[in-house]
Amino acid sequence: MTDRYEVSAPAGLPISLETVKLFLKIDISDTSRDDELTLLVADAADMVERYTNRLLSPRTVLGKFDSYGAGDCAMPYPYLWLRRAPIFDDAVTDLQFISNAGSTAILPADYRLKPFDEQGRLYLIRGISNLTPDQFEPYPLRVTFTAGYPDEAAIPPALKQGLLELVAFFDNNRGDCGGCGEAGGGCNALGIPQSIQAKLALFRILRVFA
């Protein structure tokens, strides 16, 4: 199974500027740095998402698949592995099969979403066995779904703390990693200090290849 994903841009920041200001000990009423802090939070959030393979805010995702996996004893149906996290119940909004006859919508009654390790397996109960994939379409299965934490309160506290610490690190180190004071290791390729990596590693999902 080969898959590709198109993820929508975040609608806003995963955490509020008020939360950031409290962490950085900045007066909440001081708006002089709001634009700067917005950029720092957006940059830090992007790095945390890339490192953990988790979306910190809700996004619309279009997953494209060239085939489906075989079922197992528990669920003997073919499935698609939706490798964007976290995924919650009712995340799937549309499922299309591109066949020789055109695009065919697979109805919700014909599939089941089973969250698995905060990703999801979409089991195809029925509705595709009589369809032949379009030979000129490399990804005939298209799934539109929602992934990501729905709001700031849903982000696990330790993950949120790691994000805030990374924002503080960026605020104190303007583009340089050498002065971060991380004994014997410094930062990783993304520019994340080891102490923050250790916190974020608890939430890292490694089975995301696309």
Buried (B, 14 or more C-beta within 10 A) or exposed (E): BEBEBEBEEBEEBBBEBEBBBEBBEBEEEEEEBEEEBBEBBBBBBEBBBEBBBBBBBBBBBBBBBBEBBEBEEEEEBBBBBBBBBBBBEEBBEEBBBBBEEEEBEBEEEBBBBEBEEBBBBBBBBEBBEEBEBBEEBEBBBBBBBBBBBEEBEBBEEEBBBBBBBBBBBBBEBEEEBEEBEBEEEBBBEEBBBBBBBEBBEEBEBEEBEE
